[in-house]
Each structure stands twice: as structure tokens, then as C-alpha cells.
């Protein structure tokens, strides 16, 4: 029964990292522009006036999200 334990943990870690990556890292609002950055590197922009546009800039380089997630989780344990 334990032959797949490592595979299951690997998939679970990847899913947790993807869920963490969709969380907001920070919000920045200035001059009617709202910038929302996510842990996975994506940044969403919104012009906060009538007729304003919305767009998303996706992370250019493929990031090792699992590694970033593990570092973040290790930092959280120390608090």
C-alpha cells in the first residue's frame, strides 16, 4: 500500500503550491490604478475610473513554484 506514498505527497505538494501561487502577494493603488501581484508572479492591473481597462501580465519565465512555496512554508514555521 505504501508504494505510492511518495507520488501522492509529490502531487499534494504541487497542488498546495499552485493554490498558494493564486494567493495575493500585495496590492498597490496609486492615481486610480490598482496593481495586484500574486505569489506565482502574475500581476493584474485595473484602471479605477469609468471606462478603465483591466489586464494581466503573466510571469515571463517559468518559476519553480513548488520550491518558492516550500521556502515560504519554512519561513512561516519560524514565526
FENGI-V826964 format. One line per field, one symbol per residue. phi: phi as a letter, one per 30 degrees, with the letter a starting at -180 (. if undefined). psi: psi as a letter, one per 30 degrees, with the letter a starting at -180 (. if undefined). burial: # if it has 9 or more other C-alpha atoms within 8 Angstrom, else .. A space follows every 50 residues. Layout:
phi->???
psi->???
burial->???
This chain:
phi->.ddceddddddddddddddddddddacbcahiccccccddjdbccbdcbd idcbabcdedcdcdddddddddddddddd
psi->fgfgeeeeeeeeeeeeeeeefflkelkkkkhgkkkjklfffkkkkkkhlk gllklkjlkekjlieeeeeeeeeeefff.
burial->............##..##.###.#..#.....###############... ........#.....##..#..........
